[in-house]
Amino acid sequence: MPGIESWVDWHLCAVTAAKIAAAYFLALPIGWERERAEHAVGVRTFPLVAMASCGYVLLADTLAGGDAPSRSRIIQGLTTGIGFIGGGAIMRAKGNVHGTATAASIWNTGVIGAAVASARFEIAIILSLMNLLTLRLLLPWKDRIDRPAGKRLE
């Protein structure tokens, strides 16, 4: 009876695990920032979205092989699904809309996972850093824009 070694490609398993871990760790700081800012979506959701996106694209590569239209359809479905998750982060209350930056970050995190799966680490790293910097550095500017004229934040 053949052992597990006969049907598991350990090298492929290690490469796949490394890609999924990379997607996870590139999304973790974004989730941490959202959690720190006390948003409902945070440190658990963002890494899960990145990992799942990475997994779907890795699977698409296996299923579609070199067929670009088939791979494109799988990525389109992934994009739609992530948009649905992001839509759940948007809230409307008292005439204001909240959660759009979180929703956009969820969408971006999906691209991070897909980029890692496609071995486009430079895209994943740049998207992760730009997302984090946008959330952290532009918040004071946004607060100034949103502040009513003549009022100071206490």
C-alpha positions in Angstrom: 0.0 0.0 0.0 1.5 3.3 -1.0 2.2 5.9 1.7 1.3 9.5 1.8 4.6 10.4 0.2 3.4 8.9 -3.1 0.6 11.4 -3.5 1.8 14.5 -1.7 4.2 16.8 -3.4 5.9 18.2 -0.3 7.8 20.9 -2.2 4.5 22.2 -3.7 2.9 22.0 -0.2 5.7 24.1 1.3 5.5 26.7 -1.5 1.7 26.9 -1.1 1.9 27.2 2.7 4.5 30.0 2.3 2.3 31.9 -0.1 -0.8 31.6 2.1 1.3 32.7 5.1 2.6 35.6 3.2 -0.9 36.7 2.2 -1.9 36.3 5.9 0.9 38.4 7.3 0.6 41.2 4.6 -3.1 41.6 5.6 -2.6 41.4 9.4 -1.3 45.0 9.9 -4.3 46.3 8.0 -6.7 44.3 10.2 -4.8 45.4 13.3 -5.2 49.1 12.3 -9.0 48.6 11.8 -9.3 46.8 15.1 -7.3 49.5 16.9 -9.6 52.1 15.4 -12.5 50.0 16.9 -14.1 49.0 13.6 -16.3 45.9 13.5 -14.1 44.3 10.9 -10.5 43.8 11.9 -7.7 41.6 12.9 -9.5 38.3 12.1 -11.3 39.2 8.9 -8.5 40.9 6.9 -6.1 38.0 7.1 -8.9 35.5 6.3 -9.9 37.4 3.2 -6.3 37.5 2.0 -5.7 33.8 2.7 -9.0 32.8 1.0 -8.2 35.0 -2.0 -4.7 33.4 -2.3 -6.3 30.0 -2.0 -8.8 30.7 -4.7 -6.2 32.0 -7.2 -3.9 29.1 -6.4 -6.8 26.7 -7.1 -7.7 28.7 -10.2 -4.2 28.1 -11.5 -4.6 24.4 -11.0 -8.1 24.2 -12.5 -7.6 26.6 -15.3 -4.0 25.9 -16.1 -2.9 28.1 -18.9 -6.4 29.0 -19.9 -6.5 32.8 -19.2 -10.3 33.2 -19.8 -11.1 30.5 -17.2 -8.6 32.0 -14.7 -10.2 35.4 -15.3 -13.7 34.1 -14.5 -12.5 32.6 -11.3 -10.9 35.9 -10.3 -14.0 37.8 -11.3 -16.1 35.6 -9.0 -13.6 36.2 -6.2 -13.8 39.9 -6.7 -17.6 39.8 -6.5 -17.5 37.7 -3.3 -15.1 40.1 -1.7 -17.3 43.0 -2.7 -20.2 41.4 -1.0 -18.2 41.0 2.2 -17.0 44.6 2.0 -20.6 45.8 1.4 -21.4 44.4 4.8 -18.9 46.7 6.4 -20.7 49.8 5.1 -23.3 51.3 7.5 -25.7 54.1 7.1 -26.9 55.9 10.2 -28.3 59.4 10.9 -27.7 60.5 7.3 -24.0 59.5 7.4 -22.3 56.6 5.7 -19.5 54.8 7.6 -17.2 51.9 6.8 -16.3 52.8 3.2 -12.6 52.8 4.0 -12.9 49.4 5.7 -14.9 48.0 2.7 -12.2 49.3 0.3 -9.5 47.8 2.5 -11.3 44.4 2.4 -11.4 44.6 -1.4 -7.7 45.6 -1.5 -6.8 42.7 0.9 -8.4 40.3 -1.6 -6.1 41.7 -4.3 -3.1 41.2 -1.9 -4.0 37.5 -1.6 -4.4 37.2 -5.3 -1.1 38.9 -6.0 0.7 36.6 -3.6 -0.8 33.6 -5.2 0.4 34.8 -8.6 3.9 35.3 -7.2 3.6 39.1 -7.7 4.9 39.9 -4.2 5.9 43.4 -5.2 2.2 44.2 -5.9 1.1 42.6 -2.6 3.7 44.5 -0.6 3.0 47.8 -2.2 -0.8 47.4 -1.8 -0.4 46.4 1.9 1.9 49.4 2.7 -0.2 51.9 0.7 -3.4 50.6 2.4 -1.9 50.9 5.8 -0.4 54.3 5.2 -3.7 55.6 3.7 -5.6 54.5 6.8 -3.1 55.9 9.3 -1.7 59.0 7.7 -4.8 60.4 6.0 -7.1 60.1 9.0 -6.0 63.5 10.6 -6.5 65.2 7.2 -10.0 63.6 6.9 -10.9 64.7 10.4 -10.0 68.3 9.5 -12.0 68.1 6.3 -15.0 66.7 8.1 -14.8 69.1 11.0 -17.6 71.8 10.9 -16.2 75.3 10.1 -15.1 77.2 13.2 -15.2 74.2 15.5 -12.2 72.5 17.1 -12.0 68.9 18.1 -11.6 68.5 21.8 
